[in-house]
Amino acid sequence: AAEGKTLLFSRLPLTPLEKQAVELDADCGAIEWTLEYTELIRGWREKLNVESDDSLGTSWRAFYEDPLQTIRFTFFASYLTLRVISGNIWHPELQISIGQPLPPFRMGLLMKLYAEALATHFGASESDARNFVYSWCLEAEKAYADLQEKSGEGQVELKGIDDFFVNVGNYANLVIEVLEKLEDEFRVFALQEKVTLSPSKLRS
């Protein structure tokens, strides 16, 4: 707002779809920041003792040495967290009445966003990107099934998962359309990011 003026803004309360669009925007931002952070850490290789065989070196090489492995691990962590609190059935009719995206919806979008990241930042073709992400999805589903069994060898059941992944695609288009309509409001009221030096950096 201009100096001496107050910016007034009023609108009707957010609809469930608009609330889901806001959450979608936050999810996209979180994924972007996560991948940017991993690239930052990858650039620290010369500053860290990652060639050693201690725990730091072993962990760094397993997670950061191969960029594709890095994105696989970050996908796995996000997907499995959602899977633990997700049911096997997802109904668009239920989701459309709730402002908070249900876990299956977030999982479907997670697959879509990571496939787009692979295509955009790693040069993968659209089909290869989808195949990578689906293989990671199967890997996470196997880990989830194993967690549910005392033996640690669970049976993967994909019928319900496949069902809502198919349905999420069309429903997501509705939310994305709403998000695009909200973009102008986001630009006006979004908090500006600001990077500052730490006190130790300022003193040096």
LUMBA-216589 format. One record per residue (C-alpha): y, z, x; residue in one letter. Coordinates in Angstrom, 2 decimals. Example, Ala and Ser with C-alpha at 12.3 -4.5 7.8 and 13.67 -1.06 7.14 Angstrom:
BEGIN
<node c2="-4.50" c3="7.80" c1="12.30" type="A"/>
<node c2="-1.06" c3="7.14" c1="13.67" type="S"/>
***
This chain:
BEGIN
<node c2="0.00" c3="0.00" c1="0.00" type="A"/>
<node c2="3.58" c3="-0.57" c1="1.12" type="A"/>
<node c2="5.49" c3="2.43" c1="2.47" type="E"/>
<node c2="6.79" c3="4.67" c1="-0.31" type="G"/>
<node c2="4.50" c3="3.11" c1="-2.90" type="K"/>
<node c2="1.22" c3="4.26" c1="-4.32" type="T"/>
<node c2="-1.48" c3="1.73" c1="-4.94" type="L"/>
<node c2="-2.77" c3="2.28" c1="-8.44" type="L"/>
<node c2="-6.07" c3="0.83" c1="-9.48" type="F"/>
<node c2="-8.00" c3="1.23" c1="-12.68" type="S"/>
<node c2="-11.04" c3="-0.53" c1="-13.99" type="R"/>
<node c2="-13.89" c3="0.05" c1="-16.36" type="L"/>
<node c2="-16.69" c3="2.25" c1="-14.98" type="P"/>
<node c2="-19.18" c3="0.42" c1="-12.80" type="L"/>
<node c2="-22.09" c3="-1.07" c1="-14.68" type="T"/>
<node c2="-25.66" c3="-0.41" c1="-13.46" type="P"/>
<node c2="-25.73" c3="-3.88" c1="-11.91" type="L"/>
<node c2="-22.41" c3="-3.23" c1="-10.14" type="E"/>
<node c2="-23.72" c3="0.09" c1="-8.81" type="K"/>
<node c2="-26.80" c3="-1.71" c1="-7.52" type="Q"/>
<node c2="-24.54" c3="-4.30" c1="-5.91" type="A"/>
<node c2="-22.63" c3="-1.54" c1="-4.10" type="V"/>
<node c2="-25.93" c3="-0.12" c1="-2.86" type="E"/>
<node c2="-27.03" c3="-3.60" c1="-1.79" type="L"/>
<node c2="-23.84" c3="-3.97" c1="0.23" type="D"/>
<node c2="-24.54" c3="-0.61" c1="1.89" type="A"/>
<node c2="-28.12" c3="-1.64" c1="2.69" type="D"/>
<node c2="-26.92" c3="-4.88" c1="4.25" type="C"/>
<node c2="-24.42" c3="-2.97" c1="6.37" type="G"/>
<node c2="-27.06" c3="-0.45" c1="7.46" type="A"/>
<node c2="-29.43" c3="-3.19" c1="8.60" type="I"/>
<node c2="-26.61" c3="-4.97" c1="10.46" type="E"/>
<node c2="-25.59" c3="-1.76" c1="12.25" type="W"/>
<node c2="-29.21" c3="-0.94" c1="13.10" type="T"/>
<node c2="-29.80" c3="-4.32" c1="14.71" type="L"/>
<node c2="-26.46" c3="-4.21" c1="16.54" type="E"/>
<node c2="-27.33" c3="-0.75" c1="17.88" type="Y"/>
<node c2="-30.69" c3="-1.95" c1="19.19" type="T"/>
<node c2="-28.92" c3="-4.78" c1="21.00" type="E"/>
<node c2="-26.52" c3="-2.23" c1="22.52" type="L"/>
<node c2="-29.41" c3="-0.13" c1="23.81" type="I"/>
<node c2="-31.15" c3="-3.25" c1="25.14" type="R"/>
<node c2="-28.04" c3="-3.91" c1="27.23" type="G"/>
<node c2="-28.38" c3="-0.50" c1="28.88" type="W"/>
<node c2="-31.55" c3="-1.45" c1="30.74" type="R"/>
<node c2="-29.91" c3="-1.36" c1="34.16" type="E"/>
<node c2="-28.34" c3="2.05" c1="33.43" type="K"/>
<node c2="-31.63" c3="3.66" c1="32.39" type="L"/>
<node c2="-34.75" c3="4.30" c1="34.41" type="N"/>
<node c2="-36.85" c3="2.14" c1="32.11" type="V"/>
<node c2="-39.09" c3="0.70" c1="34.83" type="E"/>
<node c2="-40.68" c3="4.08" c1="35.44" type="S"/>
<node c2="-43.89" c3="5.23" c1="33.78" type="D"/>
<node c2="-42.40" c3="8.38" c1="32.28" type="D"/>
<node c2="-42.00" c3="8.77" c1="28.52" type="S"/>
<node c2="-38.52" c3="7.22" c1="28.46" type="L"/>
<node c2="-39.57" c3="4.14" c1="30.41" type="G"/>
<node c2="-42.75" c3="3.63" c1="28.41" type="T"/>
<node c2="-40.98" c3="4.08" c1="25.07" type="S"/>
<node c2="-38.05" c3="1.85" c1="26.01" type="W"/>
<node c2="-40.29" c3="-1.03" c1="27.10" type="R"/>
<node c2="-42.47" c3="-0.76" c1="23.99" type="A"/>
<node c2="-39.48" c3="-0.74" c1="21.64" type="F"/>
<node c2="-36.74" c3="-2.76" c1="23.35" type="Y"/>
<node c2="-38.24" c3="-5.17" c1="25.89" type="E"/>
<node c2="-39.26" c3="-7.75" c1="23.28" type="D"/>
<node c2="-36.48" c3="-8.34" c1="20.67" type="P"/>
<node c2="-39.06" c3="-9.42" c1="18.08" type="L"/>
<node c2="-40.93" c3="-6.15" c1="18.55" type="Q"/>
<node c2="-37.67" c3="-4.25" c1="18.14" type="T"/>
<node c2="-36.92" c3="-5.82" c1="14.79" type="I"/>
<node c2="-40.56" c3="-5.31" c1="13.77" type="R"/>
<node c2="-40.36" c3="-1.58" c1="14.46" type="F"/>
<node c2="-37.05" c3="-1.16" c1="12.62" type="T"/>
<node c2="-38.44" c3="-3.02" c1="9.61" type="F"/>
<node c2="-41.61" c3="-0.93" c1="9.67" type="F"/>
<node c2="-39.67" c3="2.36" c1="9.68" type="A"/>
<node c2="-37.48" c3="1.35" c1="6.73" type="S"/>
<node c2="-40.27" c3="-0.23" c1="4.69" type="Y"/>
<node c2="-42.77" c3="2.59" c1="5.12" type="L"/>
<node c2="-40.18" c3="5.21" c1="4.18" type="T"/>
<node c2="-39.53" c3="3.37" c1="0.90" type="L"/>
<node c2="-43.23" c3="2.71" c1="0.31" type="R"/>
<node c2="-44.07" c3="6.41" c1="0.39" type="V"/>
<node c2="-41.79" c3="7.06" c1="-2.62" type="I"/>
<node c2="-42.55" c3="3.82" c1="-4.45" type="S"/>
<node c2="-44.91" c3="3.14" c1="-7.32" type="G"/>
<node c2="-47.14" c3="0.09" c1="-7.51" type="N"/>
<node c2="-45.44" c3="-1.40" c1="-10.55" type="I"/>
<node c2="-41.83" c3="-2.54" c1="-10.86" type="W"/>
<node c2="-40.22" c3="-3.60" c1="-14.12" type="H"/>
<node c2="-36.85" c3="-5.42" c1="-14.09" type="P"/>
<node c2="-36.25" c3="-4.03" c1="-17.59" type="E"/>
<node c2="-36.35" c3="-0.50" c1="-16.19" type="L"/>
<node c2="-34.27" c3="-1.33" c1="-13.11" type="Q"/>
<node c2="-31.47" c3="-3.02" c1="-15.05" type="I"/>
<node c2="-30.65" c3="0.24" c1="-16.85" type="S"/>
<node c2="-30.48" c3="2.35" c1="-13.66" type="I"/>
<node c2="-27.58" c3="2.28" c1="-11.22" type="G"/>
<node c2="-29.65" c3="3.39" c1="-8.23" type="Q"/>
<node c2="-31.95" c3="0.61" c1="-6.95" type="P"/>
<node c2="-35.56" c3="1.72" c1="-7.26" type="L"/>
<node c2="-37.69" c3="1.69" c1="-4.08" type="P"/>
<node c2="-39.58" c3="-1.54" c1="-4.93" type="P"/>
<node c2="-36.27" c3="-3.35" c1="-5.37" type="F"/>
<node c2="-35.05" c3="-2.07" c1="-2.01" type="R"/>
<node c2="-38.34" c3="-3.08" c1="-0.39" type="M"/>
<node c2="-38.09" c3="-6.60" c1="-1.73" type="G"/>
<node c2="-34.51" c3="-6.90" c1="-0.52" type="L"/>
<node c2="-35.51" c3="-5.45" c1="2.84" type="L"/>
<node c2="-37.99" c3="-8.29" c1="3.28" type="M"/>
<node c2="-35.37" c3="-10.85" c1="2.31" type="K"/>
<node c2="-32.67" c3="-9.45" c1="4.61" type="L"/>
<node c2="-34.97" c3="-9.17" c1="7.63" type="Y"/>
<node c2="-36.23" c3="-12.71" c1="7.12" type="A"/>
<node c2="-32.61" c3="-13.88" c1="7.07" type="E"/>
<node c2="-31.91" c3="-11.89" c1="10.25" type="A"/>
<node c2="-34.84" c3="-13.55" c1="12.01" type="L"/>
<node c2="-33.60" c3="-16.98" c1="11.00" type="A"/>
<node c2="-29.96" c3="-16.30" c1="11.87" type="T"/>
<node c2="-30.24" c3="-14.28" c1="15.08" type="H"/>
<node c2="-33.63" c3="-15.27" c1="16.48" type="F"/>
<node c2="-33.70" c3="-18.95" c1="15.56" type="G"/>
<node c2="-36.88" c3="-18.68" c1="13.48" type="A"/>
<node c2="-37.53" c3="-21.32" c1="10.85" type="S"/>
<node c2="-37.41" c3="-20.18" c1="7.24" type="E"/>
<node c2="-41.20" c3="-20.35" c1="6.90" type="S"/>
<node c2="-41.83" c3="-18.57" c1="10.22" type="D"/>
<node c2="-39.35" c3="-15.84" c1="9.32" type="A"/>
<node c2="-41.10" c3="-15.21" c1="6.02" type="R"/>
<node c2="-44.51" c3="-15.18" c1="7.70" type="N"/>
<node c2="-43.32" c3="-12.67" c1="10.31" type="F"/>
<node c2="-41.92" c3="-10.35" c1="7.67" type="V"/>
<node c2="-44.95" c3="-10.65" c1="5.42" type="Y"/>
<node c2="-47.24" c3="-9.79" c1="8.33" type="S"/>
<node c2="-45.11" c3="-6.71" c1="9.01" type="W"/>
<node c2="-45.32" c3="-5.85" c1="5.33" type="C"/>
<node c2="-49.14" c3="-6.03" c1="5.47" type="L"/>
<node c2="-49.12" c3="-3.87" c1="8.59" type="E"/>
<node c2="-46.99" c3="-1.25" c1="6.83" type="A"/>
<node c2="-49.20" c3="-1.39" c1="3.73" type="E"/>
<node c2="-52.26" c3="-0.72" c1="5.90" type="K"/>
<node c2="-50.52" c3="2.25" c1="7.52" type="A"/>
<node c2="-49.55" c3="3.56" c1="4.07" type="Y"/>
<node c2="-53.12" c3="3.21" c1="2.76" type="A"/>
<node c2="-54.46" c3="5.03" c1="5.81" type="D"/>
<node c2="-52.00" c3="7.89" c1="5.24" type="L"/>
<node c2="-53.37" c3="8.38" c1="1.73" type="Q"/>
<node c2="-56.99" c3="8.80" c1="2.87" type="E"/>
<node c2="-58.37" c3="11.86" c1="4.60" type="K"/>
<node c2="-60.54" c3="9.56" c1="6.68" type="S"/>
<node c2="-57.47" c3="7.66" c1="7.88" type="G"/>
<node c2="-59.09" c3="4.38" c1="6.79" type="E"/>
<node c2="-57.57" c3="3.52" c1="3.44" type="G"/>
<node c2="-58.08" c3="0.40" c1="1.34" type="Q"/>
<node c2="-55.01" c3="-1.82" c1="1.04" type="V"/>
<node c2="-54.11" c3="-2.67" c1="-2.57" type="E"/>
<node c2="-51.58" c3="-5.48" c1="-2.80" type="L"/>
<node c2="-51.78" c3="-6.50" c1="-6.45" type="K"/>
<node c2="-48.97" c3="-4.24" c1="-7.63" type="G"/>
<node c2="-46.93" c3="-4.87" c1="-4.47" type="I"/>
<node c2="-47.22" c3="-8.64" c1="-4.79" type="D"/>
<node c2="-46.26" c3="-8.36" c1="-8.46" type="D"/>
<node c2="-42.90" c3="-6.72" c1="-7.89" type="F"/>
<node c2="-42.12" c3="-8.75" c1="-4.77" type="F"/>
<node c2="-42.40" c3="-11.89" c1="-6.88" type="V"/>
<node c2="-40.22" c3="-10.42" c1="-9.61" type="N"/>
<node c2="-37.64" c3="-8.90" c1="-7.27" type="V"/>
<node c2="-36.51" c3="-12.32" c1="-6.06" type="G"/>
<node c2="-35.11" c3="-13.48" c1="-9.39" type="N"/>
<node c2="-33.66" c3="-10.08" c1="-10.22" type="Y"/>
<node c2="-31.97" c3="-9.85" c1="-6.82" type="A"/>
<node c2="-30.07" c3="-13.05" c1="-7.62" type="N"/>
<node c2="-28.38" c3="-11.24" c1="-10.52" type="L"/>
<node c2="-27.30" c3="-8.39" c1="-8.27" type="V"/>
<node c2="-26.08" c3="-10.77" c1="-5.55" type="I"/>
<node c2="-23.93" c3="-12.63" c1="-8.10" type="E"/>
<node c2="-22.33" c3="-9.32" c1="-9.12" type="V"/>
<node c2="-21.83" c3="-8.40" c1="-5.45" type="L"/>
<node c2="-19.97" c3="-11.66" c1="-4.82" type="E"/>
<node c2="-17.65" c3="-10.90" c1="-7.74" type="K"/>
<node c2="-16.95" c3="-7.43" c1="-6.30" type="L"/>
<node c2="-16.13" c3="-8.68" c1="-2.80" type="E"/>
<node c2="-12.35" c3="-8.85" c1="-3.39" type="D"/>
<node c2="-12.33" c3="-5.22" c1="-4.55" type="E"/>
<node c2="-14.38" c3="-4.22" c1="-1.51" type="F"/>
<node c2="-11.84" c3="-5.86" c1="0.81" type="R"/>
<node c2="-8.94" c3="-3.93" c1="-0.72" type="V"/>
<node c2="-10.54" c3="-0.51" c1="-0.83" type="F"/>
<node c2="-13.03" c3="-0.54" c1="2.06" type="A"/>
<node c2="-12.46" c3="1.95" c1="4.86" type="L"/>
<node c2="-11.43" c3="0.30" c1="8.10" type="Q"/>
<node c2="-13.79" c3="0.77" c1="11.04" type="E"/>
<node c2="-12.19" c3="2.21" c1="14.15" type="K"/>
<node c2="-13.80" c3="2.70" c1="17.54" type="V"/>
<node c2="-12.37" c3="5.51" c1="19.68" type="T"/>
<node c2="-13.21" c3="6.74" c1="23.14" type="L"/>
<node c2="-14.90" c3="10.08" c1="23.56" type="S"/>
<node c2="-12.83" c3="12.95" c1="25.07" type="P"/>
<node c2="-14.69" c3="12.58" c1="28.37" type="S"/>
<node c2="-13.80" c3="8.87" c1="28.52" type="K"/>
<node c2="-10.17" c3="9.60" c1="27.75" type="L"/>
<node c2="-9.98" c3="12.11" c1="30.61" type="R"/>
<node c2="-11.50" c3="9.73" c1="33.15" type="S"/>
***
